[in-house]
Amino acid sequence: MERGKMTIPREPDRVLTINAGSSSLKFALFEGQDLLARRLIGKFERIGFSDALFTATDLKTKRSWEKHMALKDHAACLPLLREVLGEADMLSVHVISHRIVHGGMHLREPRVVTEELIRELRSLRLFAPEHLPAEIALLSEFSRYYPETPQVACFDTAFHRDMPRVSQLLPIPRRYDEKGVRRYGFHGLSYSYLMRELQRIDREAARGKIILAHLGNGASMAAVKEGRGIDTTMAFTPAAGLVMSTRTGDLDPGLMAYFARAEDMTATQFNEMVNKQSGLLGVSELSSDIRDLLARESNDVRAAEAIALFCHQARKWIGALSAALGGLDTLIFSGGIGENSVVIRKRICEGLEFLGIEVDQRANETNAPIISKAEARAIVRVIPTDEELSLAEAAVEVLGQRSEAGSFKPKIKIEGMV
C-alpha cells in the first residue's frame, strides 16, 4: 500500500431471505462479497395469536434475542425484524428473497417483484388461501420499509414445472385443467438445493434415477430422472401425498361428502381438519412431533399406529416413484425427520431390498452421509437441506453479478417495483 493512501473495504452484500408459513415466518440474512455466508437467523412462531414467539441469533457475535408478544398477522413482524437488524448493524439490505408457496401455471422461475407480479399472485389466492395472502402482504409491506431494495419471488412449485403431462393431470373434468387445477408439487426450494448438492458430491449420480424424500412437519417426495423432476407426491395443494405432522396426505375424496352428511361439516371445517387436525396428530391424539410419538410408542398404541402409518405410506411412495422412474439409483433423506431420525429412516427402508435398498446399521446410527451398505445396488444418502440458501442464491442469480460498488447489478431493468 502506498504511503498516505488506504483501501476502504466495501460493505458486504446482504441478502435477506423470508420463508413464511401459515402461522410462522423464518428469516435469514446472508452477507459476503464472493461467497454468501449466513450471518443472522430467526423465526416468528404462532403468528395470529396473543402468545407469538420471536427468536433470533447473530451467528457471528453469538448474540440472541427472544420476545413474546401478540402478532395479528405476518406484516406485524416487520417492525421487530428491522429493530433486530438495526441492533445487529445489518439494517442495510441489498435484496430480499421470498419463498412463495404457489406459482400457478405461469410463474415457473424466480422473478423480480413488480406490480404486475403482485397482480398475478393475487389472481392465484384461491390456489393457496392459507399462504398466498400473507405472502403477498409481506411483499407489499417490505416495499414500504425498503422502497429502494429489489425483491425476488421464488416459487416452491417451480422445481416440478417440467414434469411430464401425465404427472400433472388430475382425473377430473378437463375444463378444470384449463383453469390451472392440476398437480403442481411443492418443497421445490428444498429439492433444488438437494440436487445441486448431489451434483457437487457425485455428478454422475445426479444424472441417475433419484428419489428425494423431504420429511419434516410437511413431507413429500420427488422422483428425478436425468436431472428432471418427473413425479412427486404432493399435488394441487401441499395436503396431498404422504402422511404429515398435521396433514392427512392422500385421502378418499368421498369422505368430504360423508362428513357433510353425517356431521354437517362445511368445506372450511373439512379443510381445517385435513390440514391442521390430522396426520400424526390426528391418529395419535397425542402430538404432531414424531419424536414425542417415538418416546411413547412402547406404551401407547395410538403413538405406535401413527408411526407405523407414516412409515408404511413412505415405503409405498418409494415403491410407486421407483416404478415411475423405471428403477432406483439413489434415495436421499432430508428435512427434520429425514436428517435426524435414525429409527424412521431404518423403518422406511425395511422391506425395500427388492429395490436395491440395504441400510448399514452403523452408518445410519452415526448419521453418515451414505447410510446404505457398500454392496447395495441403490445408494441411500442423508443430505441436510437448506431452503434459505436456495432463496439467497436464486436472488443473486436473478439480479446478476455484483457491481464494483458492492451492490447488486440487475441483469434486467427493474420497472414497476412495488
ChimeraX attribute file (.defattr): number of C-alpha atoms within 10 A of each C-alpha:
attribute: neighborCount
match mode: 1-to-1
recipient: residues
	/A:1	6
	/A:2	6
	/A:3	5
	/A:4	5
	/A:5	7
	/A:6	8
	/A:7	7
	/A:8	6
	/A:9	7
	/A:10	11
	/A:11	13
	/A:12	17
	/A:13	21
	/A:14	26
	/A:15	27
	/A:16	24
	/A:17	27
	/A:18	24
	/A:19	20
	/A:20	22
	/A:21	20
	/A:22	18
	/A:23	18
	/A:24	19
	/A:25	19
	/A:26	18
	/A:27	19
	/A:28	23
	/A:29	24
	/A:30	22
	/A:31	21
	/A:32	15
	/A:33	14
	/A:34	9
	/A:35	9
	/A:36	18
	/A:37	16
	/A:38	20
	/A:39	19
	/A:40	24
	/A:41	19
	/A:42	20
	/A:43	20
	/A:44	24
	/A:45	20
	/A:46	19
	/A:47	24
	/A:48	16
	/A:49	14
	/A:50	12
	/A:51	14
	/A:52	18
	/A:53	18
	/A:54	23
	/A:55	15
	/A:56	21
	/A:57	19
	/A:58	19
	/A:59	13
	/A:60	10
	/A:61	10
	/A:62	9
	/A:63	11
	/A:64	15
	/A:65	11
	/A:66	12
	/A:67	12
	/A:68	13
	/A:69	13
	/A:70	15
	/A:71	21
	/A:72	14
	/A:73	17
	/A:74	22
	/A:75	18
	/A:76	15
	/A:77	19
	/A:78	14
	/A:79	11
	/A:80	12
	/A:81	18
	/A:82	15
	/A:83	13
	/A:84	20
	/A:85	18
	/A:86	12
	/A:87	10
	/A:88	17
	/A:89	9
	/A:90	16
	/A:91	14
	/A:92	17
	/A:93	20
	/A:94	19
	/A:95	23
	/A:96	25
	/A:97	30
	/A:98	28
	/A:99	23
	/A:100	25
	/A:101	28
	/A:102	26
	/A:103	24
	/A:104	24
	/A:105	16
	/A:106	10
	/A:107	18
	/A:108	18
	/A:109	16
	/A:110	22
	/A:111	18
	/A:112	22
	/A:113	24
	/A:114	19
	/A:115	13
	/A:116	13
	/A:117	18
	/A:118	16
	/A:119	11
	/A:120	15
	/A:121	21
	/A:122	14
	/A:123	11
	/A:124	17
	/A:125	17
	/A:126	12
	/A:127	19
	/A:128	16
	/A:129	11
	/A:130	15
	/A:131	18
	/A:132	23
	/A:133	17
	/A:134	19
	/A:135	25
	/A:136	19
	/A:137	15
	/A:138	21
	/A:139	23
	/A:140	17
	/A:141	17
	/A:142	17
	/A:143	18
	/A:144	12
	/A:145	12
	/A:146	17
	/A:147	13
	/A:148	13
	/A:149	18
	/A:150	23
	/A:151	27
	/A:152	26
	/A:153	28
	/A:154	29
	/A:155	24
	/A:156	25
	/A:157	25
	/A:158	25
	/A:159	22
	/A:160	27
	/A:161	23
	/A:162	15
	/A:163	19
	/A:164	13
	/A:165	12
	/A:166	10
	/A:167	19
	/A:168	22
	/A:169	16
	/A:170	15
	/A:171	8
	/A:172	10
	/A:173	8
	/A:174	12
	/A:175	9
	/A:176	11
	/A:177	15
	/A:178	10
	/A:179	10
	/A:180	15
	/A:181	20
	/A:182	22
	/A:183	25
	/A:184	29
	/A:185	30
	/A:186	28
	/A:187	25
	/A:188	23
	/A:189	25
	/A:190	24
	/A:191	26
	/A:192	18
	/A:193	21
	/A:194	26
	/A:195	22
	/A:196	15
	/A:197	16
	/A:198	18
	/A:199	15
	/A:200	11
	/A:201	11
	/A:202	11
	/A:203	13
	/A:204	11
	/A:205	17
	/A:206	23
	/A:207	17
	/A:208	18
	/A:209	23
	/A:210	29
	/A:211	26
	/A:212	24
	/A:213	29
	/A:214	26
	/A:215	25
	/A:216	18
	/A:217	19
	/A:218	20
	/A:219	29
	/A:220	28
	/A:221	27
	/A:222	25
	/A:223	27
	/A:224	28
	/A:225	20
	/A:226	13
	/A:227	16
	/A:228	20
	/A:229	22
	/A:230	22
	/A:231	28
	/A:232	28
	/A:233	26
	/A:234	22
	/A:235	24
	/A:236	21
	/A:237	18
	/A:238	23
	/A:239	25
	/A:240	23
	/A:241	23
	/A:242	29
	/A:243	28
	/A:244	27
	/A:245	27
	/A:246	24
	/A:247	28
	/A:248	23
	/A:249	26
	/A:250	16
	/A:251	14
	/A:252	6
	/A:253	8
	/A:254	8
	/A:255	11
	/A:256	18
	/A:257	15
	/A:258	12
	/A:259	15
	/A:260	14
	/A:261	11
	/A:262	9
	/A:263	9
	/A:264	11
	/A:265	16
	/A:266	14
	/A:267	13
	/A:268	9
	/A:269	14
	/A:270	17
	/A:271	15
	/A:272	14
	/A:273	17
	/A:274	21
	/A:275	20
	/A:276	18
	/A:277	19
	/A:278	21
	/A:279	28
	/A:280	28
	/A:281	23
	/A:282	20
	/A:283	21
	/A:284	20
	/A:285	14
	/A:286	16
	/A:287	18
	/A:288	23
	/A:289	16
	/A:290	22
	/A:291	13
	/A:292	12
	/A:293	23
	/A:294	17
	/A:295	12
	/A:296	15
	/A:297	17
	/A:298	11
	/A:299	9
	/A:300	14
	/A:301	13
	/A:302	20
	/A:303	24
	/A:304	18
	/A:305	16
	/A:306	27
	/A:307	23
	/A:308	16
	/A:309	16
	/A:310	22
	/A:311	21
	/A:312	17
	/A:313	17
	/A:314	26
	/A:315	18
	/A:316	14
	/A:317	21
	/A:318	24
	/A:319	17
	/A:320	15
	/A:321	23
	/A:322	20
	/A:323	13
	/A:324	18
	/A:325	19
	/A:326	10
	/A:327	17
	/A:328	25
	/A:329	22
	/A:330	22
	/A:331	23
	/A:332	24
	/A:333	26
	/A:334	25
	/A:335	22
	/A:336	16
	/A:337	22
	/A:338	23
	/A:339	23
	/A:340	20
	/A:341	19
	/A:342	17
	/A:343	13
	/A:344	22
	/A:345	23
	/A:346	18
	/A:347	17
	/A:348	18
	/A:349	21
	/A:350	15
	/A:351	12
	/A:352	16
	/A:353	13
	/A:354	9
	/A:355	18
	/A:356	19
	/A:357	24
	/A:358	23
	/A:359	23
	/A:360	17
	/A:361	13
	/A:362	12
	/A:363	15
	/A:364	23
	/A:365	15
	/A:366	11
	/A:367	16
	/A:368	14
	/A:369	16
	/A:370	18
	/A:371	26
	/A:372	26
	/A:373	19
	/A:374	12
	/A:375	10
	/A:376	16
	/A:377	17
	/A:378	22
	/A:379	22
	/A:380	27
	/A:381	22
	/A:382	23
	/A:383	23
	/A:384	20
	/A:385	22
	/A:386	16
	/A:387	21
	/A:388	26
	/A:389	21
	/A:390	23
	/A:391	29
	/A:392	28
	/A:393	17
	/A:394	21
	/A:395	27
	/A:396	20
	/A:397	13
	/A:398	19
	/A:399	21
	/A:400	14
	/A:401	14
	/A:402	15
	/A:403	10
	/A:404	9
	/A:405	10
	/A:406	17
	/A:407	18
	/A:408	21
	/A:409	16
	/A:410	17
	/A:411	11
	/A:412	10
	/A:413	9
	/A:414	12
	/A:415	11
	/A:416	10
	/A:417	16
	/A:418	22
